[in-house]
Amino acid sequence: MVGSEEEKGDVLQAYEEGEGSVDFIMENIMACSYEDEPRFIEIVNEAIKEGTVDVYPKWKKETSAKAIQTRKKKAEKEAKEAEELSKELGIGKRVDKMDEGELGKMIMQRQQNRMNGLLDKLEAEARGQSGKKGKRREPTEEEFEAARARIEGKKQKKYK
């Protein structure tokens, strides 16, 4: 078997808790990456052979070559996005080499970008453009006066 006894114990515990979910194992083992996945799979397969743990149906499906390749591509895509965001923020470091402050800054920037995108989309929908960005049409004189009269009417009702 590969890995330290502590790592083996952690991997097998995550395997049991996640009922054979490789994603659960990867999310619950500290400081691991998709590069560690083959070693984790080997640890679990060895334990299954020894009869230490039971085989879950999910395990067979998630350890197929296709499933492993899909997770690897997804992890590589996320790493590339994180690196691009890092460059965008001027940090210029790989994500795995950043300290907590730099990671926090990157996460906050990403959340802000998502929020801005959401707000832009909602504003466009409110203008009736369903996601299309464009110039806002100025109201005609009649529309402006009607809107002003409505607002003033509401203000007068509040103060009565």
C-alpha positions as CSV (number, residue, x, y, z in Angstrom):
1,M,0.0,0.0,0.0
2,V,1.0,3.6,-0.6
3,G,0.9,6.5,1.8
4,S,1.5,6.9,5.5
5,E,-0.7,5.1,8.1
6,E,-2.4,8.4,9.0
7,E,-3.2,9.2,5.4
8,K,-4.5,5.7,4.9
9,G,-6.8,6.1,7.9
10,D,-8.0,9.5,6.7
11,V,-8.7,8.2,3.2
12,L,-10.6,5.1,4.4
13,Q,-12.6,7.2,6.8
14,A,-13.6,9.6,4.0
15,Y,-14.4,6.6,1.8
16,E,-16.7,5.2,4.4
17,E,-18.4,8.6,5.3
18,G,-18.8,9.4,1.6
19,E,-20.1,5.9,0.8
20,G,-17.6,5.5,-2.0
21,S,-17.7,9.0,-3.4
22,V,-14.3,10.0,-4.8
23,D,-15.4,13.7,-4.7
24,F,-16.2,13.3,-1.0
25,I,-12.7,11.9,-0.4
26,M,-11.0,14.6,-2.3
27,E,-13.0,17.4,-0.5
28,N,-12.3,15.9,2.9
29,I,-8.6,15.1,2.8
30,M,-6.6,18.2,3.6
31,A,-4.1,19.7,1.1
32,C,-4.7,17.2,-1.6
33,S,-5.1,17.8,-5.4
34,Y,-6.3,15.7,-8.3
35,E,-2.7,14.5,-8.6
36,D,-3.2,12.5,-5.3
37,E,-6.4,10.8,-6.6
38,P,-4.6,7.7,-8.1
39,R,-2.9,7.1,-4.8
40,F,-6.1,7.4,-2.8
41,I,-7.9,5.0,-5.2
42,E,-5.0,2.5,-4.8
43,I,-5.3,2.8,-0.9
44,V,-9.1,2.1,-1.1
45,N,-8.7,-0.7,-3.6
46,E,-6.1,-2.4,-1.5
47,A,-8.4,-2.1,1.6
48,I,-11.2,-3.6,-0.4
49,K,-9.0,-6.5,-1.4
50,E,-8.0,-7.1,2.2
51,G,-11.7,-6.9,3.3
52,T,-11.1,-3.9,5.6
53,V,-13.8,-1.9,3.9
54,D,-16.9,-2.7,1.9
55,V,-17.4,-1.9,-1.8
56,Y,-19.9,0.8,-2.5
57,P,-21.7,0.8,-5.9
58,K,-20.7,4.5,-6.3
59,W,-17.0,3.5,-5.9
60,K,-17.0,1.3,-9.0
61,K,-18.7,4.0,-11.1
62,E,-16.5,6.8,-9.9
63,T,-13.2,5.0,-10.3
64,S,-13.8,4.2,-14.0
65,A,-11.2,5.6,-16.4
66,K,-13.8,8.0,-17.9
67,A,-14.8,9.4,-14.4
68,I,-11.2,9.9,-13.4
69,Q,-10.4,11.7,-16.7
70,T,-13.5,14.0,-16.2
71,R,-12.5,15.0,-12.7
72,K,-8.9,15.6,-13.9
73,K,-10.1,17.9,-16.7
74,K,-12.4,19.8,-14.3
75,A,-9.5,20.3,-11.8
76,E,-7.2,21.5,-14.5
77,K,-9.8,23.9,-15.7
78,E,-10.3,25.3,-12.2
79,A,-6.6,25.6,-11.7
80,K,-6.3,27.5,-15.0
81,E,-9.1,29.9,-14.0
82,A,-7.6,30.5,-10.6
83,E,-4.2,31.3,-12.2
84,E,-5.8,33.7,-14.7
85,L,-7.6,35.4,-11.8
86,S,-4.4,35.6,-9.9
87,K,-2.7,37.4,-12.8
88,E,-5.8,39.6,-13.2
89,L,-5.4,40.7,-9.5
90,G,-1.7,41.3,-9.9
91,I,-0.7,38.6,-7.5
92,G,1.2,36.7,-10.1
93,K,1.6,33.5,-8.1
94,R,0.2,30.0,-8.6
95,V,-2.8,29.4,-6.3
96,D,-1.0,26.6,-4.4
97,K,1.9,29.0,-3.6
98,M,-0.3,31.9,-2.1
99,D,-0.7,32.7,1.5
100,E,-4.2,33.1,3.1
101,G,-4.4,36.9,2.6
102,E,-3.7,36.5,-1.2
103,L,-6.3,33.7,-1.4
104,G,-8.8,35.7,0.5
105,K,-8.3,38.7,-1.8
106,M,-8.7,36.5,-4.9
107,I,-11.9,34.9,-3.5
108,M,-13.4,38.3,-2.6
109,Q,-12.6,39.6,-6.1
110,R,-14.2,36.6,-7.7
111,Q,-17.4,37.0,-5.6
112,Q,-17.5,40.7,-6.5
113,N,-17.2,39.8,-10.2
114,R,-20.1,37.4,-9.8
115,M,-22.2,39.9,-8.0
116,N,-21.5,42.6,-10.6
117,G,-22.5,40.1,-13.4
118,L,-25.7,39.3,-11.5
119,L,-26.6,43.0,-11.0
120,D,-25.9,43.7,-14.7
121,K,-28.2,40.9,-15.7
122,L,-31.0,41.9,-13.3
123,E,-30.8,45.6,-14.5
124,A,-31.0,44.4,-18.1
125,E,-34.0,42.2,-17.4
126,A,-35.7,45.1,-15.5
127,R,-35.2,47.2,-18.7
128,G,-36.8,44.4,-20.6
129,Q,-33.7,43.5,-22.6
130,S,-33.4,40.0,-21.2
131,G,-29.7,40.0,-20.7
132,K,-28.8,42.2,-23.6
133,K,-26.7,45.2,-22.7
134,G,-27.5,48.5,-24.3
135,K,-28.1,52.2,-23.8
136,R,-31.0,53.2,-21.6
137,R,-33.7,55.1,-23.5
138,E,-34.5,58.5,-22.2
139,P,-38.2,59.0,-21.3
140,T,-40.2,61.4,-23.3
141,E,-41.5,64.6,-21.7
142,E,-44.9,63.1,-21.2
143,E,-43.5,60.0,-19.5
144,F,-41.2,62.1,-17.3
145,E,-44.1,64.3,-16.2
146,A,-46.3,61.3,-15.5
147,A,-43.6,59.6,-13.4
148,R,-43.0,62.9,-11.5
149,A,-46.7,63.3,-10.8
150,R,-46.9,59.7,-9.4
151,I,-44.0,60.3,-7.1
152,E,-45.3,63.6,-5.8
153,G,-48.8,62.0,-5.3
154,K,-47.2,59.3,-3.2
155,K,-45.3,61.8,-1.2
156,Q,-48.4,63.8,-0.5
157,K,-50.3,60.7,0.7
158,K,-47.5,59.9,3.2
159,Y,-47.6,63.3,4.8
160,K,-51.4,63.4,5.2
